[in-house]
Amino acid sequence: MRAFHTLRTKNRADFQIADFEIFTMILSALEWKKYNGEIFLYTDKIGAKFIYDAGILEIWDGVNTSLNDLDDAQIDENIFWAGAKIFALTRQNFPCVMIDLDFIVWQPLNFDRFKNEIAVIHRENKNIPCYPDKNFFNFKNNFALPQNLNWDLEPCNAAFVYFGNAKFVAEYVAFAFEFMRAAAPSADQKGWDLLPYMVFIEQRWLAMCAEICGVKIHNLATLQELFDGGQNFYTHIWGHKQILRENPFEAEKFCRDCAGRIAYDFPQIAAKLSQLERFKKYF
């Protein structure tokens, strides 16, 4: 099954990410290739240069720089920081899998059971502050949310999404970009108060659109299984990132653990990484 990663730098010349983030995306790509098929990286010119300079270009089956076109998409990426994922989705053939850089699949998946439907890693609890009701959102140009949206649906976590239905994706993406271009947060909506805009279009609209289109959503795991140690098939480090950013000792240990896993599963890749200045201290 073809999958894709997304790395958006907004072509900032000073773009950098932490070593633990690089190790995670390396493992994400390698383990996907081991068990499930091709994986491609969608990025921009600075992102491609970053990957090349880091010496990890060969980790993916190909690197595509079409995210440069996102510069003309007329969306505020300070609000819609994951908008690049949705943009990259428009460049795919279906079926395909959209997978976050911080998400790892440690097993082969049976995609035949999903057919022309959707699969996500898990559903979210809608009764938390980042999923407010429709009255929270503000728009310009007389944009209005459709009346037929079901606000009682559980949002979909979009760290991993299988898309098997091209017609559904067209509907999902078209409205997503309308929403992102029309969003006009009020002056008192700042910082984390803006989070509901992004998670609405990435996670909540995904569930709503599926219901409208009559497309079934499969769940690969539950929140409890994923975060309470009830499974060893998937790893999502989203909730652990802040700890790693704030604790250099934990971050170094994490990188060493990742290096050890790469050495065990992919000794030839490990041999190359261990010769690179950025990575050799972890092997």
Sine and cosine of phi, psi and omega as CSV:
sin_phi,cos_phi,sin_psi,cos_psi,sin_omega,cos_omega
0.00,0.00,0.77,-0.63,0.04,-1.00
-0.95,0.32,0.71,-0.71,0.06,-1.00
-0.76,-0.65,0.27,-0.96,0.08,-1.00
-0.61,-0.79,0.60,-0.80,0.18,-0.98
-0.99,-0.16,0.35,-0.94,0.07,-1.00
-0.75,-0.66,0.81,-0.59,0.07,-1.00
-0.80,-0.60,0.95,-0.31,-0.03,-1.00
-0.95,-0.30,0.82,-0.57,0.02,-1.00
-0.94,-0.33,-0.16,0.99,-0.15,-0.99
0.83,0.56,0.44,0.90,0.04,-1.00
0.82,0.58,0.61,0.79,0.09,-1.00
-0.99,0.17,0.83,-0.57,-0.05,-1.00
-0.90,0.44,-0.42,0.91,-0.03,-1.00
-1.00,-0.09,0.27,0.96,-0.07,-1.00
-0.86,0.51,0.73,-0.68,0.09,-1.00
-0.52,-0.85,0.46,-0.89,0.19,-0.98
-0.71,-0.70,0.36,-0.93,-0.09,-1.00
-0.93,0.36,0.41,-0.91,0.01,-1.00
-0.86,0.51,-0.60,0.80,-0.02,-1.00
-0.91,0.42,-0.51,0.86,0.06,-1.00
-0.95,0.32,-0.61,0.80,0.03,-1.00
-0.92,0.40,-0.69,0.72,0.01,-1.00
-0.88,0.47,-0.62,0.78,-0.02,-1.00
-0.91,0.41,-0.69,0.73,-0.02,-1.00
-0.95,0.32,-0.49,0.87,0.10,-0.99
-0.89,0.45,-0.75,0.66,0.01,-1.00
-0.90,0.43,-0.62,0.78,0.03,-1.00
-0.85,0.53,-0.73,0.68,-0.01,-1.00
-0.93,0.37,-0.72,0.69,-0.06,-1.00
-0.90,0.43,-0.69,0.73,-0.02,-1.00
-0.93,0.36,-0.55,0.83,0.07,-1.00
-0.90,0.44,-0.72,0.70,0.01,-1.00
-0.89,0.46,-0.58,0.82,-0.01,-1.00
-0.90,0.43,-0.65,0.76,-0.16,-0.99
-0.95,-0.33,-0.45,0.89,-0.26,-0.97
-0.74,-0.68,-0.17,0.99,0.08,-1.00
0.77,-0.64,-0.41,-0.91,-0.07,-1.00
-0.96,0.27,0.47,-0.88,0.14,-0.99
-0.58,-0.81,0.72,-0.70,-0.06,-1.00
-0.87,-0.50,0.48,-0.88,0.04,-1.00
-0.96,-0.28,0.82,-0.58,0.10,-1.00
-0.97,-0.25,0.83,-0.56,-0.09,-1.00
-0.48,-0.88,-0.19,-0.98,0.09,-1.00
-0.91,-0.42,-0.09,-1.00,-0.11,-0.99
-0.89,0.46,-0.67,0.75,0.01,-1.00
-0.93,0.37,-0.61,0.79,0.05,-1.00
-0.88,0.47,-0.68,0.74,0.02,-1.00
-0.90,0.43,-0.64,0.77,0.03,-1.00
-0.91,0.41,-0.66,0.75,0.02,-1.00
-0.86,0.51,-0.71,0.70,0.00,-1.00
-0.90,0.44,-0.67,0.75,0.02,-1.00
-0.90,0.43,-0.74,0.67,-0.02,-1.00
-0.90,0.43,-0.52,0.86,0.02,-1.00
-0.97,0.25,-0.21,0.98,0.03,-1.00
0.99,0.16,0.39,0.92,-0.09,-1.00
-0.85,-0.52,0.36,0.93,-0.03,-1.00
-0.84,0.54,-0.59,0.80,-0.09,-1.00
-0.97,0.24,-0.11,0.99,0.00,-1.00
-0.88,0.48,-0.60,0.80,-0.01,-1.00
-0.99,-0.12,0.29,-0.96,0.04,-1.00
-0.98,0.20,-0.20,0.98,0.06,-1.00
-0.01,-1.00,0.46,-0.89,0.03,-1.00
-0.85,-0.53,0.84,-0.55,-0.07,-1.00
-0.92,-0.39,0.76,-0.66,-0.07,-1.00
-0.98,-0.22,0.43,0.90,-0.06,-1.00
-0.94,0.35,-0.16,0.99,0.06,-1.00
-0.92,0.39,-0.19,0.98,0.16,-0.99
-0.85,0.53,-0.54,0.84,-0.03,-1.00
-0.93,0.37,-0.28,0.96,0.01,-1.00
-0.92,0.39,-0.32,0.95,0.04,-1.00
-0.86,0.51,-0.43,0.90,-0.04,-1.00
-0.98,-0.22,0.21,0.98,-0.11,-0.99
-0.99,0.12,-0.15,0.99,0.07,-1.00
0.88,0.47,0.67,0.74,0.12,-0.99
-0.84,-0.55,0.48,-0.88,0.01,-1.00
-1.00,0.04,0.97,-0.24,-0.06,-1.00
-0.97,0.25,-0.14,0.99,0.16,-0.99
-0.95,0.31,-0.48,0.88,0.09,-1.00
-1.00,-0.03,-0.75,0.66,-0.08,-1.00
-0.98,-0.19,0.92,0.38,-0.07,-1.00
-0.93,0.37,-0.30,0.95,0.08,-1.00
-0.97,-0.25,0.22,0.98,0.03,-1.00
-0.87,0.49,-0.45,0.90,0.01,-1.00
-0.89,0.46,-0.54,0.84,0.04,-1.00
-0.89,0.46,-0.69,0.72,-0.02,-1.00
-0.93,0.37,-0.62,0.79,0.06,-1.00
-0.89,0.45,-0.71,0.70,0.01,-1.00
-0.89,0.46,-0.51,0.86,0.02,-1.00
-0.88,0.48,-0.50,0.86,0.01,-1.00
-0.94,0.34,-0.21,0.98,-0.04,-1.00
-0.99,-0.16,0.15,0.99,-0.11,-0.99
-0.98,-0.21,0.42,-0.91,0.27,-0.96
-1.00,-0.10,0.42,-0.91,-0.09,-1.00
-0.86,-0.51,0.57,-0.82,0.15,0.99
-0.98,0.21,0.38,-0.92,0.08,-1.00
-0.38,-0.93,0.16,-0.99,0.02,-1.00
-0.84,-0.54,0.76,-0.65,0.13,-0.99
-0.99,-0.14,0.86,-0.50,-0.10,-1.00
-0.75,-0.66,0.73,-0.68,-0.01,-1.00
-0.95,0.30,0.42,-0.91,0.00,-1.00
-0.90,0.43,-0.36,0.93,-0.04,-1.00
-0.97,-0.25,0.38,0.93,-0.03,-1.00
-0.83,-0.55,0.75,-0.66,-0.05,-1.00
-0.83,-0.56,0.73,-0.68,0.09,-1.00
-0.96,-0.28,0.85,-0.53,-0.10,-0.99
-0.97,-0.23,0.37,0.93,-0.10,-0.99
-0.44,-0.90,0.33,-0.94,0.17,-0.99
-0.97,0.24,0.60,-0.80,0.02,-1.00
-0.93,-0.38,0.57,-0.82,0.03,-1.00
-1.00,-0.06,0.99,-0.11,-0.07,-1.00
-0.98,0.19,-0.25,0.97,0.01,-1.00
-0.87,0.49,-0.51,0.86,-0.04,-1.00
-0.96,0.27,-0.29,0.96,0.00,-1.00
-1.00,0.02,-0.46,0.89,0.05,-1.00
0.77,0.63,-0.83,-0.56,-0.04,-1.00
-0.98,-0.19,0.55,0.83,-0.03,-1.00
-0.94,-0.33,-0.47,-0.88,-0.04,-1.00
-0.76,-0.64,0.55,-0.84,0.15,-0.99
-0.72,-0.70,0.68,-0.73,0.05,-1.00
-0.80,-0.61,0.30,-0.96,-0.03,-1.00
-0.92,0.39,-0.69,0.73,0.06,-1.00
-0.24,-0.97,0.19,-0.98,0.10,-1.00
-0.99,-0.12,0.43,-0.90,-0.03,-1.00
-0.98,-0.21,0.36,-0.93,0.12,-0.99
-0.98,0.20,0.89,-0.46,-0.07,-1.00
-0.97,0.26,-0.21,0.98,-0.09,-1.00
-1.00,-0.05,0.76,0.65,0.08,-1.00
-0.76,-0.65,0.36,-0.93,-0.17,-0.99
-0.85,0.53,-0.45,0.89,-0.04,-1.00
-0.97,0.24,-0.05,1.00,0.06,-1.00
-0.86,-0.50,0.93,0.36,-0.01,-1.00
-0.96,0.27,0.09,-1.00,0.04,-1.00
-0.98,0.20,0.06,-1.00,-0.14,-0.99
-0.90,0.43,-0.37,0.93,-0.04,-1.00
-0.96,0.29,-0.17,0.99,0.00,-1.00
-0.94,0.34,-0.54,0.84,-0.23,-0.97
-1.00,0.06,0.60,-0.80,0.05,-1.00
-0.85,-0.53,0.61,-0.80,-0.07,-1.00
-0.68,-0.74,0.29,-0.96,0.09,-1.00
-0.92,-0.39,0.09,-1.00,0.09,-1.00
0.84,0.54,0.54,0.84,0.08,-1.00
0.88,0.47,0.36,0.93,0.06,-1.00
-0.93,0.36,0.63,-0.78,0.03,-1.00
-0.65,-0.76,0.56,-0.83,0.06,-1.00
-0.94,0.34,0.62,-0.78,0.03,-1.00
-0.87,0.49,0.52,-0.86,-0.03,-1.00
-0.97,0.26,-0.34,0.94,-0.11,-0.99
-1.00,-0.03,0.26,0.97,0.03,-1.00
-0.97,0.25,0.69,-0.73,0.00,-1.00
-0.99,-0.11,0.97,-0.22,-0.07,-1.00
-0.98,0.18,-0.05,1.00,0.02,-1.00
-1.00,0.00,-0.13,0.99,-0.01,-1.00
-0.95,0.32,0.56,-0.83,0.12,-0.99
-0.97,0.25,0.77,-0.64,0.05,-1.00
-0.89,0.46,0.34,-0.94,0.03,-1.00
-0.98,-0.18,0.76,-0.65,0.18,-0.98
-0.94,0.34,0.78,-0.62,-0.13,-0.99
-0.97,-0.24,0.35,0.94,0.08,-1.00
-0.91,0.41,-0.45,0.89,0.06,-1.00
-0.60,-0.80,0.86,-0.52,0.04,-1.00
-0.67,-0.74,0.81,-0.59,0.16,-0.99
-1.00,-0.07,0.81,-0.58,0.05,-1.00
-0.93,-0.37,0.91,-0.41,0.01,-1.00
-0.93,-0.36,0.04,1.00,-0.15,-0.99
-0.78,-0.63,0.97,-0.24,-0.06,-1.00
-0.90,0.44,-0.58,0.81,0.01,-1.00
-0.90,0.43,-0.66,0.75,0.05,-1.00
-0.88,0.47,-0.71,0.70,-0.03,-1.00
-0.87,0.50,-0.65,0.76,0.02,-1.00
-0.86,0.50,-0.67,0.74,0.02,-1.00
-0.93,0.37,-0.70,0.71,-0.02,-1.00
-0.88,0.48,-0.74,0.67,-0.06,-1.00
-0.94,0.34,-0.67,0.75,-0.05,-1.00
-0.86,0.51,-0.74,0.67,0.00,-1.00
-0.94,0.33,-0.57,0.82,0.00,-1.00
-0.84,0.54,-0.70,0.71,-0.02,-1.00
-0.96,0.27,-0.54,0.84,0.13,-0.99
-0.87,0.50,-0.73,0.69,-0.01,-1.00
-0.88,0.47,-0.75,0.66,-0.07,-1.00
-0.90,0.43,-0.61,0.79,0.00,-1.00
-0.96,0.29,-0.46,0.89,-0.06,-1.00
-1.00,-0.04,-0.23,0.97,-0.06,-1.00
-0.86,0.51,0.74,-0.68,0.00,-1.00
-0.61,-0.80,0.97,0.23,-0.03,-1.00
-0.82,0.57,0.54,-0.84,0.03,-1.00
-0.95,0.30,0.25,-0.97,-0.08,-1.00
-0.87,0.49,-0.48,0.87,-0.02,-1.00
-1.00,0.06,0.00,1.00,0.06,-1.00
-0.99,-0.11,0.98,-0.20,-0.07,-1.00
-0.70,-0.72,0.31,-0.95,0.09,-1.00
0.82,0.57,-0.78,-0.63,-0.04,-1.00
-0.92,0.39,-0.28,0.96,0.07,-1.00
-0.90,0.43,-0.30,0.95,0.01,-1.00
-1.00,0.09,-0.21,0.98,-0.06,-1.00
-0.80,0.60,-0.64,0.76,-0.03,-1.00
-0.84,0.54,-0.45,0.89,0.02,-1.00
-0.90,0.43,-0.74,0.68,-0.03,-1.00
-0.93,0.36,-0.74,0.67,-0.07,-1.00
-0.95,0.32,-0.40,0.91,0.10,-0.99
-0.89,0.46,-0.78,0.62,-0.14,-0.99
-0.97,0.26,-0.51,0.86,-0.02,-1.00
-0.99,0.12,-0.60,0.80,-0.18,-0.98
-0.90,-0.44,-0.71,0.70,-0.08,-1.00
-0.98,0.22,-0.70,0.72,0.03,-1.00
-0.90,0.44,-0.50,0.87,0.04,-1.00
-0.85,0.52,-0.72,0.69,0.02,-1.00
-0.93,0.36,-0.68,0.73,-0.02,-1.00
-0.90,0.44,-0.70,0.72,-0.02,-1.00
-0.90,0.44,-0.63,0.77,0.02,-1.00
-0.88,0.48,-0.68,0.74,0.02,-1.00
-0.90,0.44,-0.70,0.71,0.00,-1.00
-0.87,0.49,-0.64,0.77,-0.05,-1.00
-1.00,0.08,-0.09,1.00,-0.02,-1.00
0.94,0.35,0.55,0.84,-0.03,-1.00
-0.96,-0.28,0.79,-0.61,-0.03,-1.00
-0.96,0.27,0.60,-0.80,0.08,-1.00
-0.94,-0.34,0.82,-0.57,0.09,-1.00
-1.00,-0.10,0.62,-0.78,0.06,-1.00
-0.94,-0.33,0.79,-0.61,-0.03,-1.00
-0.99,0.16,-0.43,0.90,-0.04,-1.00
-0.41,-0.91,0.05,-1.00,0.12,-0.99
-0.94,-0.35,0.29,-0.96,0.05,-1.00
-0.84,0.55,-0.67,0.74,-0.03,-1.00
-0.90,0.44,-0.69,0.73,0.01,-1.00
-0.89,0.45,-0.64,0.77,-0.11,-0.99
-0.95,0.31,-0.62,0.79,-0.14,-0.99
-0.95,-0.30,-0.21,0.98,-0.01,-1.00
-0.96,-0.27,0.28,0.96,0.07,-1.00
0.98,0.20,0.33,0.94,-0.03,-1.00
-0.99,0.11,0.05,1.00,0.01,-1.00
-0.40,-0.91,0.35,-0.94,0.06,-1.00
-0.75,-0.66,0.48,0.88,-0.02,-1.00
-1.00,-0.08,-0.41,0.91,-0.07,-1.00
-0.69,-0.73,0.54,-0.84,0.12,-0.99
-0.75,-0.66,0.78,-0.63,0.07,-1.00
-0.77,-0.64,0.92,-0.40,-0.12,-0.99
-1.00,-0.03,0.19,0.98,-0.06,-1.00
-0.75,0.66,-0.77,0.64,-0.06,-1.00
-0.96,0.27,-0.18,0.98,-0.05,-1.00
-0.98,-0.20,-0.15,0.99,-0.12,-0.99
-0.88,0.48,-0.68,0.73,-0.06,-1.00
-0.89,0.45,-0.62,0.79,0.05,-1.00
-0.88,0.47,-0.69,0.73,0.00,-1.00
-0.92,0.39,-0.58,0.82,0.03,-1.00
-0.93,0.37,-0.57,0.82,-0.10,-1.00
-1.00,-0.02,-0.22,0.97,-0.09,-1.00
-0.80,-0.61,0.99,-0.10,-0.04,-1.00
-0.85,0.53,-0.58,0.82,0.01,-1.00
-0.90,0.44,-0.72,0.69,0.02,-1.00
-0.91,0.42,-0.62,0.79,0.00,-1.00
-0.90,0.43,-0.68,0.73,0.01,-1.00
-0.91,0.41,-0.66,0.75,0.03,-1.00
-0.88,0.47,-0.66,0.75,0.02,-1.00
-0.87,0.49,-0.70,0.71,0.01,-1.00
-0.90,0.44,-0.63,0.77,0.04,-1.00
-0.91,0.42,-0.63,0.78,0.04,-1.00
-0.90,0.44,-0.67,0.74,0.03,-1.00
-0.90,0.44,-0.68,0.73,0.03,-1.00
-0.87,0.50,-0.65,0.76,0.03,-1.00
-0.90,0.44,-0.63,0.78,0.01,-1.00
-0.93,0.36,-0.65,0.76,0.05,-1.00
-0.88,0.47,-0.67,0.74,0.01,-1.00
-0.88,0.47,-0.58,0.81,-0.03,-1.00
-0.97,0.26,-0.71,0.70,-0.09,-1.00
-1.00,0.05,-0.51,0.86,-0.12,-0.99
-0.67,-0.74,0.94,0.35,-0.10,-0.99
-0.85,0.53,-0.56,0.83,-0.01,-1.00
-0.93,0.37,-0.65,0.76,0.05,-1.00
-0.91,0.41,-0.67,0.74,0.01,-1.00
-0.87,0.49,-0.64,0.77,0.00,-1.00
-0.87,0.49,-0.61,0.79,0.02,-1.00
-0.96,0.28,-0.71,0.71,-0.02,-1.00
-0.89,0.45,-0.59,0.81,-0.06,-1.00
-0.93,0.37,-0.20,0.98,0.05,-1.00
-1.00,-0.09,-0.11,0.99,-0.03,-1.00
-1.00,-0.01,0.66,-0.75,-0.10,-1.00
-0.82,0.58,-0.64,0.77,-0.07,-1.00
-0.93,0.36,-0.51,0.86,-0.18,-0.98
-0.95,-0.33,-0.35,0.94,-0.23,-0.97
-0.90,0.44,-0.45,0.89,-0.03,-1.00
-0.93,0.37,-0.27,0.96,-0.04,-1.00
-1.00,-0.05,-0.21,0.98,-0.04,-1.00
-1.00,-0.10,0.00,0.00,0.00,0.00
